Amino acid sequence: MKITSVQNNMNFKSGLTPQILALEQKINPKRTESYFKNNRYCDWLDFQRLDFKNNKAYATACKLCFNIFKEFKNKHNYVKGVSAQNHVLPHDIYVFNYEDLTKQAKAGNPFFQMNWDYRHDFDKNIKSFDPGTIFLSNRFSDLEHINVQMDKNKKDHFTSTSHFLHFFVHEWLHSIQQKIVHNLTSDLGQGSYGLSTEIYQEKKLSRLERDMVYDILGSYAAQNMDRGEYAEVFAEGWTKCICEALDKDCMHFKKDPLRILKTLPKEFQKLLWKTSDMEITYRRKNDNNP
């Protein structure tokens, strides 16, 4: 599809503009990898496996997300009392090709996802990936195709927005949440990271909560999963608020995302804050000692 045809049929609600398409054409994925690794917001353990597979669309989207989360951090100190240096960039980003997946990972048919634990079954060429790595399937070659997919997802009531950055912001939020908890536990010795994430992922929505999530966020966040119901409401809910608050440049906000949240039903606001609070666990679940 030519840029001119996109301009004539542009859905500006989805965020993709001719200016962003021009940015996509100019971006150098390898330079973007270096930019991420050498940025002052980067922790020394971040981006050990960073690989965009020379995908211009993904490099563009991730660079825009970096600017979005820098701005969001400046608006809201969402980790009070803890340095926010490590809470702007994800832990790692890895674009994978289908042929590089192990047999087990192929059976799962992954798309875009973030891992909470060490992954040993994702890429047969790499021994393991650290928790907090964002995996991006190399199935989209350009932002126009992502835009079309997101339009379809919104029409099908699968996701909460049609924004072309939706999936990227969603996974970015997962990774930022993971890094915050990991830093509070591993770095500061305030609890168990593994047990904290396990308990969080096992929390379930009530029937009324699930119905509300379906109405406001769509079927993806409301579907009955074995694990991670709270995590998906957290990521999908804040993705909706962030994407709907973005300006046309997709780097700054025309509104504060919290103002978007306040337009939603109060019961949903309470639920989103509840799912955003990932408690630190200090002892084993079967340990009855105080």
C-alpha positions, -999 to +999 in steps of 0.1 A: +000+000+000+014+034-010+016+062+015-007+083-007-035+057-004-030+056+034-033+094+035-066+093+016-080+067+040-062+077+072-079+068+104-064+094+127-080+077+157-055+049+152-026+074+155-008+066+123+000+098+103+021+106+072+048+121+095+052+089+114+053+069+082+081+092+071+099+086+104+096+048+098+113+052+064+142+071+078+149+051+110+179+028+113+171-002+135+207-009+144+213+027+154+181+026+175+195-005+193+226+014+201+206+044+212+186+022+237+217+005+251+236+038+256+207+059+269+210+073+305+177+056+314+192+022+306+201-001+335+234-019+331+216-053+329+191-041+302+192-051+265+214-081+267+195-097+238+181-066+221+174-074+184+150-056+161+158-080+132+162-048+112+125-042+114+119-005+108+083-006+120+092-021+154+122+001+159+100+032+152+072+020+175+097+013+203+114+046+200+080+063+202+072+043+233+104+054+249+094+090+245+059+082+258+071+066+290+097+094+296+068+119+294+046+097+316+073+094+342+077+132+342+040+136+348+037+110+375+062+095+400+047+061+398+074+045+419+076+068+449+107+065+469+125+045+443+147+058+414+126+059+382+157+055+360+149+018+354+112+024+349+111+040+314+127+014+293+118-023+292+143-049+304+149-062+269+133-064+234+136-094+211+120-097+176+117-134+167+111-152+134+088-182+134+115-205+121+136-197+152+111-209+177+114-241+195+087-268+190+071-259+223+069-222+215+055-228+181+026-248+196+017-216+216+016-195+185+030-164+202+024-129+189+035-101+212+043-110+247+064-104+278+079-131+300+077-131+338+103-158+343+134-171+325+126-184+291+145-215+278+120-226+251+116-195+229+145-194+206+165-225+198+196-204+190+197-186+224+200-204+258+177-182+278+160-148+281+157-128+313+124-119+330+109-087+315+119-094+279+094-082+254+090-107+225+077-093+192+067-116+164+083-106+131+051-109+112+045-072+104+069-056+080+055-020+083+033+002+104+005+002+079-001-035+084-001-030+121-026-002+118-049-024+097-047-052+123-054-028+152-084-014+134-097-050+130-090-058+167-110-028+178-139-035+155-140-071+168-140-057+204-108-076+210-087-047+223-096-014+240-082+009+213-073+008+176-041+027+181-011+013+161+011+015+192-014-004+213+005-038+215+038-020+221+025+001+249+007-029+264+039-051+265+060-021+277+037-018+307+041-054+315+079-051+314+079-019+335+058-035+361+081-065+362+112-043+366+097-023+394+089-055+414+122-071+405+141-040+417+121-038+449+128-074+457+162-084+442+180-051+444+166-038+477+161-072+494+125-064+503+109-098+494+106-126+469+103-117+432+093-152+421+066-156+448+053-120+444+047-126+407+033-161+412+007-148+437-002-118+415-006-140+384-029-164+402-054-136+412-088-139+395-115-115+385-150-119+397-178-125+373-190-089+376-154-076+372-150-097+341-182-084+325-171-048+332-137-055+318-153-069+286-175-039+282-147-013+287-115-031+275-127-059+252-125-096+250-087-100+253-085-086+288-117-104+299-110-138+286-107-166+311-070-173+314-053-198+337-028-171+349-023-134+347-059-119+347-049-090+369-018-084+348-038-082+316-064-058+331-035-036+344-017-035+310-048-032+288-064-006+311-034+017+312-028+012+275-063+025+268-056+056+290-022+063+275-031+057+238-063+079+241-043+107+257-015+108+230-010+138+208-007+133+170+031+130+172+027+099+194+055+112+217+036+137+239+003+138+256-026+161+246-042+151+279-030+135+311-038+097+309-053+100+344-079+124+330-089+097+306-092+072+335-115+096+353-139+095+324-144+058+330-169+043+355-158+046+391-160+008+397-136+003+368-112+029+381-111+010+414-104-022+396-076-008+376-059+007+407-064-027+424-048-047+395-020-021+394-010-028+430+013-058+429+021-066+465+056-077+476+055-111+493+081-116+521+076-153+529+066-186+512+029-193+508+032-225+530+052-208+557+029-202+587+055-185+608+050-147+613 
